[in-house]
Every structure is written in C-alpha cells, then in structure tokens.
C-alpha cells in the first residue's frame, strides 16, 4: 500500500505544523497512490491531529446518533496510534472539505450498520501511519533505528539508551516526513484500547446538556420556520392566503415550499407554528384519496398469486418437490407500515445568498445532504457546505434529506438570514418514508419422516430501491428485499440448507413512500421465516430447536448463536409455571444473531420476562456498546412487534403522534442478556441485526403458550383473550 501526497499540500502541512507545533495527517481513501488536489483546504484534512499539550484529535466521518460509532472508530484509530486514550477527543470534518480533497475521508454514510465495518480498515491504517511517522521522527532525532523504538500511551521509548519523548514533542518533526509506503495493522488479539468496554466519549456532554443537536442550533439573526405539506400522498398546494397571518405576532412571512408545502417564518418557532395553524390553505389532494390500508392489502394479496416474480434464491425445484411432498403446510403472513418516530423531529438550519449556502443539520449521510443542499440552492457544490450535528435518532430516516431541501428552499426566499426549519411531530409522522408493507405466502413440504424437502417463499410488496434509488435495481429486481434469505453474502445469508428452495418477490408499489427503517427487510423476513419454521416443526411433530438443527449442519455460525441462546435460556428444561419459550435466528448486516425468550400471558396480555440474545459480529470493538445496542434494538424490535403500525385512510396516514402510534413502555421492557461471540475473520454490524429476531422469538413463545399463530403484525390487533 502506498500513500502519496502532493508537494503543495505537503508544503502546507509542514509549514502549518511548524507554526502551531502539531501534527496533522491526511489520507486519500482508499489509500491509493494518487495525490490529493492541490487546491484542497488544508487546515482540516487529517484523521489524526496531535496538539502540543498531547491532546489527540481524531476526526470521524461517520455520524453519531446514539449507536456509539464515534467512540468505536476513535478506539480503532487510537489503538493503532498507540496514544493515551484519556487525551483523545473527536471532531467531524465536513463533506465540503472532503469533496475539495477528492473525498479524503471516504464515505460519510452511516446506514446499514456500516459505520465501523466498512471504514475500520482505512481508519486503522490512518492511526498506524501516524504512529510510524511519530516513531520515525523520534528515531531520527536519536539517530537510532525506528524498529528499536516502542510506543505506549503517547510516549516513544528507546530502551537501549533509556531515552523517551512524547507525541506532542515530535509532532512538528513528524509532519515533515513522508507517510510510510506499507502499513501493518495490529492483530486484534493484541488490542489494548479497541476490544475493551470503554466509556463513550459523548456521554458527559449529553449528561450535562452541553451536547448540541440540530434542533438546538442558534445562529445570529436566525428566524424559525414551521412547515405543513399536503397530508395526502402525492397532493400539492392549490392556494394559501399569506395576508391572513401577516399581522400575527413575530411573523415575517408565509412562503410556498416547492409545490407540496407551505411554511411560516417567524421570530420563534412557536409563533411560526401558531400562524401556520391559522393559515388558510387549499390543497389539491391529487389522485390518491381513494387509497387505504384495505386497498393496499388487496393489491399485495393479489401479488401472492401472481405468475411472475423476481427470484432472489433458488435451489432444486421447489414447486415439483412440493407437489410430491408427503405433507404440505401453507401460511400467509403480513407486515405493516411503520414510522421511524425519531425523538428529534426532522430539522435543518440554512442560510442562503447568491454566492453561498450553508446548512446545519443532523444527517446520516453528510455527502448526500450536501448534494441535496446544493441542488436546492441552485449553486455549485463547492459553494455549499453542511455542518453535521449529533442526531437525536436516525434509524434510517435521516438518510433521506427532504427536510434539508425544504430548509434551503425557505432560506432562498429570505436571502442572508439563517432560518431554522423544525418539523412538528405531526408533520414528522405524516411525511415519513415508512418501513414498507409486505405480505408473504410460505409453503413447506415434509417427507414421511418429517424432513423439510421444499420451501417456497413468495413475498409481495414494496421495493425501497424502486422509490428511493432506482439505479440500484438489478434488471428491475430489488436485491434488498431478500435480506436474510440469500444464498450467500454479508447482507443476509439464509441459515438453512433446503434441497428445494424458491424465494421470490412480486413487486407491488402503492403510493406510500417507503424508506430504510432500522433493520430494513431483515425484520419482516425473519418474522416470516422463523415463525414458519416453528409451524413446520410443529407439523413435523418435532422440537423447534431440533428441527432447525437438522437444517443447519452447513451453517455453523448461524447454529452457534442459536445454540448459545438455547443453552442460556434453558431450552429443553422445564420453564417456571405459566412461562413459555420461543427462539429465532437470522443473519444480516454481516453478523449472525439469535434470540430466545420467556413470556407469560394473563388476561390476554403478553408479559415478556426475559430475552437472551447472541451475536457474532466477527470483531467486538467495544463489548459494552454492543450490549447497549442489542438492548436498544430490542426496544425498537419489540415496539414494532407489539404495537408498530401506520394505517392509511383517504390517501393519508391516520397516525399523527404518540397517542396513536404506541411504543414500548419502560415497564414492558424485559431483562436482556447479551452473549457476544466474536469468531473473527470478518466485520459485521451491530445496530440492526438483532432487531429482526426479537419479534419472532416472542411470537413463537406465544404459540407455545396458546397454540395460536400470529401471522399479522402488530400483536396488539390480535386477540389473545381466552386462549
């Protein structure tokens, strides 16, 4: 591997380092030999900055939204750097700076549980290169071989002579050196910073209120905007009477935003919202007023019987094997729309002039936010900038930047004045990009000995890519639909060997915008597959764990996590009186996960007492954070299973706030036990995979308790009284 920097850039680095007495190291991702652009703004172009007081600034390109990526990536850089962890701090580079340097920081996107697993290699190399340059600077001063020097907690030592120095003392000299041509990374077994359950770097600021989120932004002279879009999907603004609110307290003006929304700008957000509620608006509801949950369900149900479908996974001849099976079992399942419901509603602050546009916003992909802002500003990318904030929840929603576009469109109508757009909770719920709705028909064939000989899974429903990223379709097929059901690959390999298998998708796209919702299609696919596996086990007269084991001999990592939760939950032993157990496993986002649970039912109400989770992400960068992620994912997954549903009436969503969109309450949360099995050799995600197995494990336990199969979510709409 070679790292080459341009002379002009290196010249700046040397002079800047000499002026401030610090070291800044920049790298071209993915560390190819091309020089960085000479015109790059040089003062922030590094993974590592070491200040004279020994403070180590680690720059993080990925977003922090409560998942701990900021701390995890800092641990990886610090591990290779060999610095004193107590002196580490972090900061965000901006996408504009990265674009000016030919994307020196690489991918800013923090989606699909990729924050660490897809950047771990080059950020570790950034830390390792910095360490080698610092050591080389010290060795040159002492006139000894660099190989004879050792690093520990930011101190470089030469044992033979007894000399030592610190990173800060050699930073200026190190800045004059060329980066190493080859970089060796530590073996994870030798980690001392990474791999440890270190406290998060952002916790203190959150506890003290110092942490600033997008909704907290205040800029000099700033105005505030409240917005309302046509509540019917596909609707537009026909007219509005701005004069009716012009004299209200604090109101600056009412403006149209694109052709779909109106906004009021005022000195405070509450005054803007109050005026917006009083603003007379006439909507053109468009063609979708007849769309309802019932009509959508009918469209999807027809897809279950369609002759044509996209094939995601095929082995043998499933249809022929089913026709010859000793016994066949068929079941239809359904999964609803769900809202992201982030605690912090969508928001962005923008200031626009004919020469420049700047945006402050929480985003899961700052580069995409910058592109959106530039398009809305009608300015070249180089004349725009996005400043990232910590996210008050993302879950996939903040990878879509409609709120950024709106903020810039509003700011363009008040040039030179910062405007903060904050969506109301109602706007946030009515104009989400929702977890897509699907249905699934599963047909399994058993031979006379109860062996599964064939399985056909027909999924009918929406494609996220068809709506958001049609360029990602493969000859019209959406590969993301098949998460967890694929024949191979990191994004979700099916954990069973079935001689005759067919998994296909009848694409049906109602006019409700779908989006990437934490866990995405792995959620419903685990619900379909793992609940139906229990149905097949029951039809075969076998224990659900034993039935799965017979199909998993060729899937040792899937089986390992399943065995781990079964052992911990006490599978095969008698549970306490009135308590029943269920389990599920899945693979997605590069990781293998399983869950086992204990539940009871009283007066038709489910009580989840305990969930055991196992995850194999390959490497565990921060075990404590993995435990928290698993616990948090179960809050999300159980909320979806028990309550999560958005329903459509007259072309719009019926749920507008938390009084009608219920989330799991604290007194409903079970005890969670997390088993981490990092088998090594690969890098998997953590934030999303375990969401998928929470619901199926609970539903399978409900069947064990009641004999009733739940095939349509949420659980709340199913009556368990008297069973």
N, C-alpha and C positions, 0 to 999 in steps of 0.2 A: 504494500500500500504506500502511496506517495501523496504528500501534501505539499503543494506549491502555492506560494503567494506572490502577487505582483510586486515589482520593485517599489512602485509608488505607494502601494498600501503598506508594504513593509517599512518603507521610509517613514511613513506617518507613524506606524506603530513604535518604531524606535524613538522618534522624537517625542511622541506623546508620553511614552513610558518614562523617558528621561526627565520630562517636565514634571510628571506627577509622582514619580518614584513607584510605579506599579507595573503589573504585567497583565496584558490582555491578549488572549489567544483566540484567533478566529479560524474556522474550518469550512471548507467547501463540502457540503453534503452531496453525495455520499463519499467524500474524501477522494474524489478523482484528482487527476493532476492538472486540471485547468486552473488558471489564475483567476482570482476574483476581479470584478470590474474595478477599474482604476478610479471611477467616479463614485464609488461607494462611500457613504458617510462613515467615517472611520471610528467615531468615538464609542459606538456600541456595536461591536462586530465579533463578540467573543463568547465562548462557553464559560470561560474561567477568567475572572479578574481578581488579582491579589493586591490588596491595598497595603500601604506602608505599615499600618497598625495590625497587620496579619489577618484582617478580615478577608474572607474568601467569598466573593460574589459569584454565584452560579446562575447562569441565565437559562431560563426554562421556556421552551417554545410551546409546550402543550398547556392546555387550560386546566385550571384548578376549580373544581365545582363540588368539593366535599369528598372526593374519592381518594385523595391523597397522592395523586400523581406528582405534584410539585415536590413533595418530600421524597418520594421514591426515586425520582430522577436525580434529585440532588444527592441522595445516598450513593447512587451508581457513579456519578461524576466524582464525588468526594472519595469514594473507595479507591478508584484508580489514581486519583491525585495524591492520596496519602496525607490529606490535610487534617487539621484539628476540627472535628465536627462541631465543637462548641463555638467556633468562629465563623460558621457557614451562614450566609444569608442568600436570598434569591431575588431575582427581578425578571420581569418579562421584557424581551425585545419586542419590537413592533413589526407587523407584517410589511409595512412600508420600508423599514430599514432592511429587512430580509430581502425584499424584492430588489432593492437597489444593489444588493450584494449577490445577485444571482442565487437567491434562496439559500443563504449561508446556513440558516438554522433548520433547513429542511421543512418537513411537513408540520404545520401548526394544528392540524385537525386532531381533535380529541373525541373520537367516536369509536364505536365497535370494540371497546376495551383494548384500544391500540396504543394508548398514551405511553406506556412503558415498553410493551412487547415489540413495537415497531421502531422505537428510537433507542432502545437500550444499547445497541452495538455502537452507533456513532457517538452517543454522548459519553459512553465509557472510554472510547478512543480519545475523545476530547480531553477527559481528565488524565488519561495516561500520557498523552503527548505533552500536556502541561508539566506533569511530574518529570518527564525525561529532560525537558528543556531547563527546568529549575536545577535538576541534579547536574546537568552538563555545565551550567553557569558556575555552580559551586566548585565542581571538579576542575574547571579551567582556572579559577582563581587560586586553587590549592596546587595546581599542576599535578593532579593525580588522575588515574583512570576513573571515568564515571562509574564503571562497573564495580569499583571498590567502595562506592558510597551507598548509604542506605537512607531511607526516608521513614519517618514516624511522626505522625501528628504535626505536620508542617515544619519539622526540623530535619535538616540534612546532616548526616554524620559521616565522618571518615574515621573508622575505628582504628586503623594503623597509626594515625597521627594524633588521634584524640580531638580533632577539630570538629566544630559544628557551626551551623548557621541556620537561619530561618528563611522561609519562603519570601517574606517581605524584604529581607536584606539582599537577596539576589534577584529580585524581580526585574529590576532595571537591566541588569546584565543578561538575564534570560530572554528579555524582549528583543535583544539584538541577534539572537540565534535563529537559524532555520529550524522549522519543525522536523522531527525525525521522519525518515523515509519509511520505516517499518515500526509498527506498534504492537506490543504484546499485551494482551489483557490477562488479568489475574484469573486463576481457576476459582470458581465460586466456593470451593471448599476452603479457600484461604481468605475469604472475605472477613473483614472486621467491622465495617460500617454498614455495607449492604448485607442483607440477610438477617439483620437484627431488628427487634421491635422497638425502634427509636421513636420518641415522641414526634408528632408532626410539627413542622416549622411554622404553620399558620395558626396553631391553636391559641396561642397567647393573645394575638390581635383580635381574634374572634371573641374571646372571653372578656376582653377589656372594651370592646366596641371600637377599637382602632381600625379594624378592617373596613375598607370602603368597598361597597358593592355598586353596581351600576345605578341602582335606584337611589343611592346616597350622593351621587355626583352633584356638586355645586360649582358653577363657573361664574366669573364676574359678569354681571348684567344678564344673567340667564333668565329666560322665560320658561314656562311649563305648558305642556300640551296634553290634552286628553283626546282620545280618538274613538270613533264608532264607525265600523264597517257594516255594510248591509248584512243583516243576520242570516239571510237566505244564501246558501252557497251558489255562487255564480251571479248574484244580484249586483246592481250598480246604484249609484246616486242619480236620481232624476232631477231633484232640485232641493235647495235649502234656503232659508231666509236669514242671512247673516245679520240683517238690521235688527232682528228681533232680540238679539243678545248683545248688540254693540254697546249698550249703555250699562250693562251689568258690571258690578264691581270688579276691577282688575283685568277685565277682558281687553286684550289687544286686538284680536281679530279672529274670525272664523274662516277656515280655508278648506278647500276640497283637496283630497289626497288621492292622486290617480283618479280612476273612475269608480272606485268602490267604496270610498270612505270620506268622512268629514271630520275635522278636528277643530277644537277651540284652543287658542293660545292665550294664556293669562299670566299674571304675575305669580300666582300659586297654582299648584295642581288642583287643589280642591275647588278653587274658583273656576278653573277651566272645566272641571268635571260637572260642576253645578250648571254652568252655562250650556255645556254640551247636552245635558238632560233637558234643558229648556229650549234647545234649538229645534225649530220646525224643519224636519227632513222628510222628503218624499222619496221613497225607494222604488226603483224598478226591480222587482223581485226576480225577474228572469224566468228561465224555463224549468226550474227545479222545484217549484212549490208543491208539486204532487209527490215528491219523493218522501218516503217514510221508512222506518225500520222494517215494516212488513213488506214493502215493495222490494227493498234491498234483499231481504231474506229470500223472497221468491226468486229473484234473479240468481242468487247464489245456489239455491236448491236446484234450479234448472241446470246449473253447471255440473252438478254431481252426476247427471245422466248424459252429459254431452258426449258426442262421439269423438271429438277432437280435444286434445290437451297436450301441453308441453311435458315431456318426460324428463324428470330430474334424476331418477335412479332406476336401473333395470337390471335384473339378473334372471336368467332362465326364462320361463314362460308362465307368468303368474296366472293368466286367465285360463290356460289349459290345465294347470295344476289345480286351480280352484274347482274347475268343472269335474275333476276326478277325485276330489278330496272325500274322505270318509265323512267329514263333518265340516260345515262352513258356518261362520259367525259373521254377521254384518251389523255395524252400528254407525249412526250418523251423529257427528259432533258439531258444535258451533261455538265461535269465539266472537265477542262483540267489539265495537269501537271503544277505545279508552283514551282519556285525556292525559297529557303529561303532568298537569297540575303542579308545576314547579312552585315552590314557596314564594319566590320572587317573580312577579309577572314580567312579561316582556317589556324591555325599556332600552332606550338609546338616547344619548345626548349628541347633538350635531350643531356645528357652526359652519356656514357656507358663505363664501364670497366668490366672485367670478374667477379668482385665481387659486383658491384653496378650499378644501373641505376636510374637516377633522371630526371624528366620531369617537365617543367614549361609550363602551358597551360591554356587557357580558356576552361572550360568544364561545362556542365550541370549535370554531374554525375561523381564526382571525383573518386568514388569507381570503376566505370566501366572503367574510364581512367586508373586507377592503374592496374586493371586486364589486360587491353589491353597492357599496357606498359610492364608488367611482361612477358606476353606471347611473345611479340616481342623481348624482351631482352633475352629470354630463361633463366630467373633467377627466383628463388623463390620470392613470393610476399613480404616476409619480407626483401628482399634485394633491393627493389624498392620503390620509393616514387614519388608522384605527388604533385606539388605545384600549388594551384589554383590561377588564376588571374581573375580580373573582366572581364566580357565578353563584347565585342563590338557588341552585338546582339547574340541571341541564337535561339529563335523561334522553338526549337526542333532539329535544325541541330547539335548542339554541344552535343547531346546525343549519337551521332554515332562518333566513335573515329578512323576513318581511318587515319586521319592526325597525331594522336599520334603514331599509329603503324608505319607509314612511317618515322616519325622523329626518332624513336628508331632504325629502320632498317638502316637508313642512319648513325646514330651515331655509330652503331656497326662496321661500316667499317672505322671509324676514332677513335679508342678507346682513351678515356681520354680527348677528345676535345669536348666542348659544340658546338652543331650545332643547329642553329635556322632555321626551315623549315617554309617558308611562301608561301602559295599558291597565285598565281596571280588571279585576278578577273576572267579571262577566265577559269582557272582551277577550280575555285570555282563554276562557273556556269555550266561547262560541267560535273562535277563529284559530283553533289549534290545527296541527297536522296530526291526525289521530292514529293510534295503533289500528292497523287495518282490520276489517272484519273478514272472516273466512268461515267456511264450513268444510267438513271433511267426512267422507264415507270410507270406512275401513272394512275390508272383507278378508278374513283369515281362513285358511284351510288346515285342518288337522287330519293326520292319518289315524289308523285304528289304535295306535299306541299313544296318541296324544301329542305327537310331534308336530310342530308347525312346519308345514310344507310349502305354504304360499301366503303372500300378503300383498294386497292391493290397497294403496292409499290414494284416494282421489281428493285433492284439495281444490276447492272452488272459492275464488275471492280475489281480493285486490292485490295489485302489484305496486309496491312503493316506488320502484325504479321507473315504472311507466309514468308516474306522476312527477317525481322529483328529478330523476336522472335518466331520461330515456336513452341516452347514449350508452348506459350500462347494460341495456338489454342485449341478449345474445340470440340473434335471429328471432327476435320477438319474445324470447323467454326471459323471465326474471329469475336468475340463479339464487337470489337471496330468499326466495320463497321456500327453498329446500333446506334451510339451515337445520342441522342436526339429523338430516335424512340422506346425506350424500354418501357416495361410495368411498370417498376419501377427501382429504383436505382439512386445513386447520379450522375453517369456519363451521364445521359440524359434520363429523362422520357418524353414520348410524352405528350403534353398538351391538348389532345382532347380525349373525350370518344366517340368511334365509335363502334357500336354494332358488326359490322362485319369487321374485320381488318386483313390484312395479309401483313407483311413486310418481304421480303426475299432477299437473295443475291446469285447471280450466280457468283462465284469466277472465275475471269479471270486474269491471271498474266503475262502481257507482260514482256520482259527482260529489263525493265527500273526500276532501284531501287527506290522503294517508301520509304518514311520516315514520321516521325511525324512532321507535319508542323503546326505551331501555330493555334490551333483550331481543327486540325485534321479532322475527318469525320463529326463533327458537322457542318462544313462550308457548304459542299455540301448538307447535309441532310436538313439543314434549307432552302437553296436555293430551293431544290426540294419541300419540304413540304409546305413552306409558300407561295411560288409563286403559287403552285397548289391550295392551299386553296383560294387564290384570284380568280383563274379560276373557282373553284366550286361556290364561292359566286356570281360571275357574271352569271354563268349558271343558278343559282337558282333565279336570279333577286334580290339579297339581298346586303345590305351594307356589305363590308368585315369585319368590326368590329362586326356588329350584327350577321353575320353568324358564326364567331368564338365564340362569347359569348354563343351561343346555345349549343356548344360542350364542354364548359369549366366549367360547373357548379361543376364538381367533381375535378377541378384543381384550387383551389383558389389562390395559389401563382403564377401560370402562369398567371391567369387572372388579378391579382393585378398589375403586372408590365405592362401588356398590357393596362389596364385601365389608368395607370399613364401616359404613353406616349401619349395615345389618348387625354386625358384631356389637357396635356401641349401643344400639337401641335394644339389644337383647332378642333379636329375631330368633324364633324357634323356642323361646321360653315363654311361659305364661305371663301376660301383662297384668297389671293390677286390675281388680274387678271393675268392670264398666269401661275399661280403657282398650282401645283398638289401635292397630298399627297399619301403616302403609309405607311404601317406598317407591322411588323412581330414580332413574339415572339418565344422563344425557351428555353429549359432548358439543361444545360450541366455543367460539372465540379462542380457539387454540387450547382450551382446558377441558379436563374431564371432571364431571361433577355428579354427585348423588345426594339424595336426602332420604331420611327415614323419620317418621313422626309418630307421636302418640296423641290420640284425641279421645274425647268422650262426647256424648250427645245427651242433653237434658232439655225437655220441653221444646224439642225441635231446634235447639240452638247448639251449634258446634263449639266446643271448647278445645283449643289446641294447646296441649300441655307442654309439648317438647318437640323440638326438631333437631336432628343431628345432620350436619352437612359435612361432606368430604369434597375436597377439591385438589386436583393435581394440575397446577399451572406451570409445571416444569421447574421454575425457579421462584423462590419466595423472597422478594426484595425486602419486604417489611411484614413479618408474620402478624404483628398486632393490627396493622392496617388491613390485611386480608381478612382477619376475623371481623373487623368492623364492617368491611364491605359485604361480607356474607350476611351479617346480621341486617344491614341496611337493605340488601337485595331481597331478603325475606319479608321485610316490611312492605316493600314495593310489590313483590310477587303475591303475597297473601292478600293485600288490598285488592289487587286485580282479581284474584280468585274469588274472594268473598263478596266484593261489592262493585268492582270496576265495570261500569257500563255507561256509554253515552248513546242515547236513543234519538232518532230523527223523526220529526213531525213537521209537515208542511215545508220541507226542504231546509230545515234548520235544526240545530241541536236543542234538545229540551233542557239539558243540564247547564246551569249558568254559574253555580257557586257550590261551596262545600255543603250547603243544606240539601242539595240533591245529588251531589257526587261524593259519595261516602268513602272515607279512607279508614284504614285500620287504626283503632284507638289503642292507647298505651296499655289499658287493662286487658286487651285482647291478644297482646303480643306474647308468644310462647318463649320459654327459655330456649336459647340456641347454643348448641355445642358444635364447634368447628374443628374438623380434622384436616390438617394440611399435609399433603403427601407430595412434596416436590421431587419428582423422579428424575429431573434433569434432562438435558439434551434438547430441550425446546423451550420456547417462551409463550405462555398462554396468558389470556386476560383474566381479570378477577371481578370487575364490577358488574358484569351482566350474566355470566353463565348460570349461576345458582338461582337466579330468579325463576328460571324455567322449571326447576324440579320441585319448588315449594308447593305449588298448587296440586300437581298430580299426586304427590305423596299424601297430601291431606285428603284428596278425593278418593284415593284408593283405601285409605283408612276409614272413610265414611262408608264405603261399600262393605268393608269388613264389619262395621258396626250395625249397618241397617239392611244390607242386601240390596240397596238401591244404587243404581249407577247415575251419576251426574254427568250428562253429556253436553250441557249447555251452560255457559257461564254468564253472569256471576252466580255463585252459590246462593246468594240472598233471594233470588227469584225462584228457588226450588223449595218446596215444602217438605221439611223433614219431620213434621209432627206426626206422631202415631206410627213411626217406622223404627 
